Amino acid sequence: MRSKWLSIVLVLSLAVNAGVLATMGYHYFRNDSVVPSAPCPMSPGDSHLYQSLGLSGLQLSKMEPLARSFHSRLAELGAAMEGKKELLIDLLQKGSDPVGIEMLRKEMAGIQDEIQNAVIVHIAETKRILDPKQQERLFNLMRQSMVRKSSVLSHGGNG
């Protein structure tokens, strides 16, 4: 009788251990096959926007070149804007060239317009890749992001 109970306990222990190992193996290989995606500035926290949309492999393969091109263009425009900001600060500090300041302001407005256009074009291109459920998720995330940013601005986020 005692050896029968011992056999049952050993078989149950073996089954539980096998189940745990199978589950761990499944999760290991499932997570290992996930293709990392390009980070997106609109993404909340440290997660990637494309991962939170639940893109398929085909969608990711279409999205990656778009994302690379978009982020590269934003980096170029951001660098151009930073250079203009430094120049504007210098001109304002000297205060001697109102015409130069106005020209620089117009250049900065043009860069900002290019940034906004790039974002809108990227969103439209992204929308064509997504299914209706993913589109809804994208626009909900965008709304949440805008509410968070406007909330910080309206409450004096910089102290």
Salt bridges, closest charged atoms under 4 A:
GLU64 OE1 - ARG68 NH1 3.66
GLU76 OE1 - ARG73 NH1 3.12
GLU82 OE2 - LYS85 NZ 3.29
GLU102 OE2 - ARG105 NH2 2.68
GLU107 OE1 - LYS84 NZ 2.52
GLU114 OE1 - ARG73 NH2 2.45
